[in-house]
């Protein structure tokens, strides 16, 4: 098997993540709309500007920039970028990440913050570490992406189920960015999954109803299911964001998968024009591909 990083799929992954975020953000916290949303729009609980993104994309951008700067995953550098992004737009962040960032700002040791936040919040199996981490799938080859995905998740999410969900998504992305079909990438990710609940839910994904939830397993299941059961990038994203609920995050995860699976050219032009960060994300994609090939 030959793995050669494909720029079109890498760019599709990063831009696709942001497109899903921007499409889903105005639908966050709502019931599924009666008439499906198919275009960029503003509004919602965060009073979004049309084509703008949330912390899903901000955190992913921070990870890309850290990977480029440090030539790999560097926890302290990445945490610094996460905290700075949080300080600029705290309203977007979920309970797990907010607590961790507050602890770090107060001087809590990096290796202890996630565990303390887990105790304070009574759990940490939320989806924030899944949505931000697809750049790891672009940067790392299939043989390495699983363990680094779990480590990156554990930086903020102490519950191992969040790490397993992130590893599953990133395993698929790593393989698809290197020429593997989505069906084979799914089989390989499932074979490497070590958490029984994640393996059961994703292994028989059509058995379960879709729940666009803050829960890491439910959000990952929804995103993986709409991707596996769709034939195009547009079909995947329309299905993902119109689930409502945590629509920006499920949209971001599904967009990253679909972009890696179908490539940048599969993203509808109207969404590329409507997204406010397309140029920046393409430049970051080039930089990430350059360091990944070193």
MOUR-V863274 format. One record per pair of residues at least 12 apart in sequence whose ideal C-beta (glycine too) atoms are under 10 Angstrom apart, sorted by the first residue. I is the first residue (numbers start at 1). J is the second residue. Records with the same first field share a line. If there is no record, write none. Layout:
I->J ; J
//
This chain:
1->142 ; 175 ; 178 ; 179 ; 180 ; 184
2->178 ; 179
3->141 ; 142 ; 143 ; 174 ; 175 ; 177 ; 178 ; 179 ; 180
4->177 ; 178 ; 179 ; 293
5->138 ; 139 ; 141 ; 174 ; 177 ; 178 ; 179 ; 288 ; 289 ; 290 ; 292 ; 293
6->138 ; 176 ; 177 ; 178 ; 179 ; 260 ; 263 ; 264 ; 289
7->138 ; 177 ; 263 ; 264 ; 282 ; 285 ; 286 ; 288 ; 289 ; 290 ; 292 ; 293
8->177 ; 259 ; 260 ; 262 ; 263 ; 264 ; 265 ; 266 ; 285
9->138 ; 173 ; 176 ; 177 ; 178 ; 179 ; 259 ; 260 ; 261 ; 262 ; 263 ; 264 ; 266 ; 285 ; 289
10->134 ; 135 ; 137 ; 138 ; 139 ; 173 ; 176 ; 177 ; 178 ; 259 ; 260 ; 263 ; 264 ; 284 ; 285 ; 286 ; 288 ; 289 ; 292
11->138 ; 177 ; 259 ; 260 ; 263 ; 264 ; 265 ; 267 ; 278 ; 281 ; 282 ; 283 ; 284 ; 285 ; 286 ; 288 ; 289
12->138 ; 173 ; 176 ; 177 ; 233 ; 255 ; 256 ; 257 ; 258 ; 259 ; 260 ; 261 ; 262 ; 263 ; 264 ; 265 ; 266 ; 267 ; 285
13->60 ; 134 ; 135 ; 137 ; 138 ; 173 ; 174 ; 176 ; 177 ; 255 ; 256 ; 257 ; 258 ; 259 ; 260 ; 261 ; 263 ; 264 ; 281 ; 285 ; 288
14->57 ; 60 ; 61 ; 64 ; 134 ; 135 ; 138 ; 255 ; 256 ; 259 ; 260 ; 264 ; 277 ; 280 ; 281 ; 282 ; 284 ; 285 ; 288 ; 289
15->57 ; 255 ; 256 ; 259 ; 264 ; 267 ; 271 ; 272 ; 275 ; 277 ; 278 ; 279 ; 280 ; 281 ; 282 ; 284 ; 285
16->134 ; 233 ; 236 ; 237 ; 251 ; 252 ; 253 ; 254 ; 255 ; 256 ; 257 ; 258 ; 259 ; 260 ; 261 ; 262 ; 263 ; 264 ; 266 ; 267 ; 271 ; 281
17->53 ; 56 ; 57 ; 60 ; 61 ; 131 ; 132 ; 133 ; 134 ; 135 ; 173 ; 251 ; 252 ; 253 ; 254 ; 255 ; 256 ; 257 ; 258 ; 259 ; 260 ; 281
18->51 ; 52 ; 53 ; 54 ; 56 ; 57 ; 58 ; 60 ; 61 ; 251 ; 252 ; 255 ; 256 ; 259 ; 271 ; 275 ; 276 ; 277 ; 278 ; 280 ; 281
19->40 ; 51 ; 53 ; 57 ; 233 ; 234 ; 237 ; 241 ; 251 ; 252 ; 254 ; 255 ; 256 ; 258 ; 259 ; 267 ; 268 ; 271 ; 272 ; 274 ; 275 ; 277 ; 278 ; 281
20->53 ; 56 ; 57 ; 131 ; 223 ; 233 ; 236 ; 237 ; 240 ; 241 ; 247 ; 248 ; 249 ; 250 ; 251 ; 252 ; 253 ; 254 ; 255 ; 256 ; 257 ; 258 ; 259 ; 271
21->52 ; 53 ; 54 ; 55 ; 56 ; 57 ; 58 ; 60 ; 92 ; 131 ; 241 ; 247 ; 248 ; 249 ; 250 ; 251 ; 252 ; 253 ; 255 ; 256 ; 275 ; 277
22->40 ; 41 ; 42 ; 48 ; 49 ; 50 ; 51 ; 52 ; 53 ; 54 ; 56 ; 57 ; 241 ; 248 ; 251 ; 252 ; 255 ; 271 ; 274 ; 275 ; 276 ; 277
23->37 ; 38 ; 39 ; 40 ; 41 ; 51 ; 53 ; 237 ; 238 ; 240 ; 241 ; 242 ; 247 ; 248 ; 251 ; 252 ; 254 ; 255 ; 271 ; 274 ; 275
24->37 ; 44 ; 48 ; 53 ; 54 ; 56 ; 212 ; 237 ; 240 ; 241 ; 242 ; 243 ; 244 ; 245 ; 246 ; 247 ; 248 ; 249 ; 250 ; 251 ; 252 ; 254 ; 255
25->40 ; 41 ; 42 ; 43 ; 44 ; 45 ; 46 ; 48 ; 49 ; 51 ; 52 ; 53 ; 54 ; 56 ; 57 ; 92 ; 241 ; 247 ; 248 ; 249 ; 251 ; 252
26->40 ; 41 ; 42 ; 43 ; 44 ; 45 ; 46 ; 47 ; 48 ; 49 ; 50 ; 52 ; 241 ; 247 ; 248
27->41 ; 43 ; 44 ; 45 ; 48 ; 212 ; 241 ; 242 ; 243 ; 244 ; 245 ; 246 ; 247 ; 248 ; 250 ; 251
28->44 ; 45 ; 46 ; 48 ; 54 ; 92 ; 212 ; 241 ; 244 ; 245 ; 246 ; 247 ; 248 ; 249 ; 250 ; 251
29->44 ; 45 ; 46 ; 244 ; 245 ; 246 ; 247 ; 248
30->44 ; 45 ; 212 ; 242 ; 243 ; 244 ; 245 ; 247
31->243 ; 244 ; 245
32->210 ; 212 ; 241 ; 242 ; 243 ; 244 ; 245 ; 247
33->241 ; 242 ; 243 ; 244 ; 247
34->242
35->242
36->238 ; 239 ; 241 ; 242
37->237 ; 238 ; 241 ; 242 ; 244 ; 247
38->234 ; 237 ; 238 ; 241 ; 242 ; 268 ; 270 ; 271
39->51 ; 238 ; 268 ; 270 ; 271 ; 274
40->52 ; 270 ; 271 ; 273 ; 274 ; 275 ; 276
41->274
44->247 ; 248
45->91
46->89 ; 91 ; 92 ; 248
47->91
48->92 ; 248
49->276
50->274 ; 275 ; 276
51->271 ; 273 ; 274 ; 275 ; 276 ; 277 ; 278
52->275 ; 276 ; 277
53->89 ; 92 ; 248 ; 252 ; 275 ; 276 ; 277 ; 281
54->89 ; 91 ; 92 ; 93 ; 131 ; 248 ; 249 ; 252
55->82 ; 85 ; 86 ; 88 ; 89 ; 90 ; 91 ; 92 ; 93 ; 94 ; 97 ; 128 ; 131 ; 132 ; 248 ; 249 ; 252
56->92 ; 127 ; 128 ; 130 ; 131 ; 132 ; 246 ; 248 ; 249 ; 250 ; 251 ; 252 ; 253 ; 255 ; 256
57->85 ; 92 ; 131 ; 132 ; 248 ; 252 ; 255 ; 275 ; 276 ; 277 ; 281
58->81 ; 82 ; 84 ; 85 ; 86 ; 88 ; 89 ; 92 ; 93 ; 132 ; 277
59->78 ; 81 ; 82 ; 85 ; 86 ; 92 ; 93 ; 97 ; 128 ; 129 ; 131 ; 132 ; 133 ; 135 ; 156 ; 252
60->131 ; 132 ; 133 ; 134 ; 135 ; 136 ; 252 ; 256 ; 281 ; 284
61->81 ; 85 ; 132 ; 135 ; 277 ; 280 ; 281 ; 284
62->77 ; 78 ; 79 ; 80 ; 81 ; 82 ; 83 ; 84 ; 85 ; 86 ; 132 ; 135
63->78 ; 81 ; 82 ; 132 ; 133 ; 134 ; 135 ; 136 ; 138 ; 139 ; 152 ; 288
64->81 ; 132 ; 134 ; 135 ; 136 ; 138 ; 139 ; 281 ; 284 ; 285 ; 287 ; 288 ; 291
65->77 ; 78 ; 81 ; 135 ; 284 ; 287 ; 288
66->78 ; 79 ; 80 ; 81 ; 82 ; 135 ; 152
67->135 ; 136 ; 138 ; 139 ; 140 ; 284 ; 287 ; 288 ; 291 ; 292
68->135 ; 139 ; 284 ; 286 ; 287 ; 288 ; 289 ; 290 ; 291 ; 292
69->81 ; 287 ; 291
70->291
71->139 ; 291 ; 292 ; 294
72->136 ; 139 ; 140 ; 144 ; 148 ; 291 ; 292
73->133 ; 135 ; 136 ; 139 ; 140 ; 144 ; 147 ; 148 ; 149 ; 151 ; 152 ; 155
75->110 ; 111 ; 151 ; 152 ; 154 ; 155
76->110 ; 155
78->132 ; 152 ; 155 ; 156
79->100 ; 101 ; 104 ; 110 ; 113 ; 155 ; 156
80->104 ; 110
82->97 ; 100 ; 101 ; 104 ; 128 ; 132 ; 155 ; 156
83->97 ; 100 ; 101 ; 102 ; 104 ; 105
84->101
85->101
86->98 ; 100 ; 101 ; 102 ; 104 ; 105
87->101 ; 105
90->102
92->248
93->128
94->121 ; 126 ; 127 ; 128 ; 131 ; 156 ; 214 ; 246 ; 249
95->117 ; 120 ; 121 ; 122 ; 123 ; 124 ; 126 ; 128 ; 214
96->114 ; 117 ; 118 ; 120 ; 121 ; 123 ; 124 ; 125 ; 126 ; 127 ; 128 ; 129 ; 156 ; 157 ; 158 ; 159 ; 162 ; 214 ; 216
97->114 ; 117 ; 124 ; 126 ; 128 ; 129 ; 132 ; 155 ; 156 ; 157
98->117 ; 121 ; 128 ; 156
99->113 ; 114 ; 116 ; 117 ; 118 ; 119 ; 120 ; 121 ; 124 ; 156
100->113 ; 114 ; 115 ; 116 ; 117 ; 118 ; 120 ; 121 ; 124 ; 128 ; 155 ; 156 ; 157 ; 158
101->113 ; 117 ; 156
102->117 ; 120
103->115 ; 116 ; 117 ; 120
104->117 ; 155 ; 156
110->155
111->154 ; 155
112->158
113->155 ; 156 ; 158
114->129 ; 153 ; 154 ; 155 ; 156 ; 157 ; 158 ; 159 ; 162
115->154 ; 158
116->158
117->156 ; 157 ; 158
118->156 ; 157 ; 158 ; 159
119->158
121->158
123->157 ; 158 ; 159 ; 161 ; 215
124->153 ; 154 ; 156 ; 157 ; 158 ; 159 ; 160 ; 161 ; 162 ; 216
125->157 ; 158 ; 159 ; 160 ; 161 ; 162 ; 163 ; 164 ; 165 ; 197 ; 214 ; 215 ; 216 ; 217 ; 218
126->156 ; 157 ; 159 ; 161 ; 162 ; 213 ; 214 ; 215 ; 216 ; 219 ; 246 ; 249
127->157 ; 162 ; 165 ; 166 ; 212 ; 213 ; 214 ; 215 ; 216 ; 217 ; 218 ; 219 ; 220 ; 222 ; 223 ; 246 ; 249 ; 250 ; 252 ; 253
128->153 ; 156 ; 157 ; 162 ; 166 ; 214 ; 216 ; 219 ; 249
129->149 ; 150 ; 152 ; 153 ; 154 ; 155 ; 156 ; 157 ; 159 ; 162 ; 163 ; 165 ; 166 ; 216
130->149 ; 153 ; 157 ; 162 ; 163 ; 164 ; 165 ; 166 ; 167 ; 168 ; 169 ; 170 ; 216 ; 217 ; 219 ; 220 ; 223 ; 249 ; 250 ; 252 ; 253 ; 256
131->166 ; 169 ; 216 ; 219 ; 220 ; 223 ; 246 ; 248 ; 249 ; 250 ; 251 ; 252 ; 253 ; 255 ; 256
132->152 ; 153 ; 156 ; 166 ; 249 ; 252 ; 253 ; 256
133->145 ; 148 ; 149 ; 150 ; 152 ; 153 ; 162 ; 163 ; 165 ; 166 ; 167 ; 169 ; 170 ; 173 ; 253 ; 256
134->149 ; 166 ; 169 ; 170 ; 172 ; 173 ; 174 ; 177 ; 252 ; 253 ; 255 ; 256 ; 257 ; 259 ; 260
135->152 ; 170 ; 173 ; 256 ; 284 ; 285 ; 288 ; 292
136->148 ; 149 ; 151 ; 152 ; 153 ; 166 ; 167 ; 169 ; 170 ; 171 ; 173 ; 174
137->149 ; 166 ; 167 ; 169 ; 170 ; 171 ; 172 ; 173 ; 174 ; 175 ; 176 ; 177 ; 178 ; 185 ; 256 ; 257 ; 260
138->170 ; 173 ; 174 ; 177 ; 178 ; 256 ; 260 ; 284 ; 285 ; 288 ; 289 ; 292
139->170 ; 174 ; 177 ; 288 ; 289 ; 291 ; 292
140->170 ; 171 ; 173 ; 174 ; 177 ; 292
141->174 ; 175 ; 177 ; 178 ; 292
142->170 ; 171 ; 172 ; 173 ; 174 ; 175 ; 176 ; 177 ; 178 ; 180 ; 185 ; 188 ; 189 ; 192
143->174
144->174
145->166 ; 167 ; 169 ; 170 ; 171 ; 172 ; 173 ; 174 ; 175 ; 189 ; 192
146->163 ; 164 ; 166 ; 167 ; 168 ; 170 ; 171 ; 174 ; 189 ; 192 ; 193 ; 194
147->163 ; 167
148->166 ; 167 ; 170
149->163 ; 164 ; 165 ; 166 ; 167 ; 168 ; 169 ; 170 ; 171 ; 173 ; 174
150->162 ; 163 ; 164 ; 166 ; 167 ; 170 ; 194
151->163 ; 166 ; 167
152->166 ; 167 ; 170
153->165 ; 166 ; 167 ; 170 ; 216
154->166
157->216
159->216
160->194 ; 195 ; 198
161->195 ; 197 ; 198 ; 215 ; 216 ; 217 ; 220
162->198 ; 215 ; 216 ; 217 ; 219 ; 220
163->194 ; 195 ; 198 ; 216
164->192 ; 193 ; 194 ; 195 ; 196 ; 197 ; 198 ; 199 ; 202 ; 216 ; 217 ; 220
165->193 ; 195 ; 197 ; 198 ; 201 ; 202 ; 215 ; 216 ; 217 ; 218 ; 219 ; 220 ; 221 ; 223 ; 224 ; 253
166->216 ; 220 ; 253
167->189 ; 192 ; 193 ; 194 ; 195 ; 198
168->186 ; 189 ; 190 ; 192 ; 193 ; 195 ; 198 ; 199 ; 202 ; 217 ; 220 ; 221 ; 224
169->189 ; 202 ; 220 ; 223 ; 224 ; 227 ; 253 ; 254 ; 256 ; 257 ; 260
170->189 ; 256 ; 257 ; 260
171->185 ; 186 ; 188 ; 189 ; 190 ; 191 ; 192 ; 193
172->184 ; 185 ; 186 ; 187 ; 188 ; 189 ; 190 ; 224 ; 227 ; 228 ; 256 ; 257 ; 260 ; 261
173->185 ; 189 ; 253 ; 256 ; 257 ; 259 ; 260 ; 261
174->188 ; 189 ; 260
175->187 ; 188 ; 189 ; 260 ; 261
176->257 ; 258 ; 259 ; 260 ; 261 ; 262 ; 263
177->259 ; 260 ; 261 ; 263 ; 289 ; 292
178->260
180->260 ; 261
181->261
182->227 ; 228 ; 230 ; 257 ; 258 ; 260 ; 261 ; 262
183->228 ; 261
185->257 ; 260 ; 261
186->202 ; 203 ; 205 ; 224 ; 227 ; 228 ; 257 ; 261
187->203
189->202 ; 224
190->202 ; 203 ; 205 ; 224
191->203
195->217
197->217
198->216 ; 217 ; 220 ; 221
200->217
201->217 ; 218 ; 220 ; 221 ; 224 ; 225
202->217 ; 220 ; 221 ; 224 ; 225 ; 228
205->220 ; 221 ; 222 ; 224 ; 225 ; 226 ; 227 ; 228 ; 229
206->225 ; 228 ; 229
208->221 ; 222 ; 225
209->221 ; 222 ; 225
210->222 ; 223 ; 225 ; 226 ; 229 ; 239 ; 240 ; 243 ; 245 ; 250
211->243 ; 245 ; 246 ; 250
212->226 ; 240 ; 241 ; 242 ; 243 ; 244 ; 245 ; 246 ; 247 ; 248 ; 249 ; 250 ; 251
213->243 ; 245 ; 246 ; 249 ; 250
214->245 ; 246 ; 249
215->246
216->249
218->245 ; 246 ; 250
219->243 ; 245 ; 246 ; 249 ; 250 ; 252 ; 253 ; 254
220->249 ; 250 ; 253 ; 254
221->250
222->239 ; 240 ; 243 ; 245 ; 246 ; 247 ; 249 ; 250 ; 251 ; 253 ; 254
223->236 ; 239 ; 240 ; 243 ; 249 ; 250 ; 251 ; 252 ; 253 ; 254 ; 255 ; 256 ; 257 ; 258
224->250 ; 253 ; 254 ; 257
225->239 ; 240 ; 250 ; 254
226->238 ; 239 ; 240 ; 241 ; 242 ; 243 ; 250 ; 251 ; 253 ; 254 ; 257 ; 258
227->239 ; 240 ; 253 ; 254 ; 255 ; 256 ; 257 ; 258 ; 260 ; 261 ; 262
228->257 ; 261
230->254 ; 257 ; 258 ; 261 ; 262
231->262
232->258 ; 261 ; 262 ; 266 ; 267 ; 268
233->254 ; 255 ; 257 ; 258 ; 259 ; 261 ; 262 ; 263 ; 264 ; 265 ; 266 ; 267 ; 268 ; 271
234->258 ; 262 ; 266 ; 267 ; 268 ; 270 ; 271
235->258
236->251 ; 254 ; 255 ; 257 ; 258 ; 259 ; 261 ; 262 ; 266
237->250 ; 251 ; 252 ; 254 ; 255 ; 258 ; 259 ; 267 ; 268 ; 271
238->251 ; 254
239->251 ; 254
240->252 ; 253 ; 254 ; 255 ; 257 ; 258
241->254 ; 255
255->267 ; 271
259->285
264->282 ; 285
//
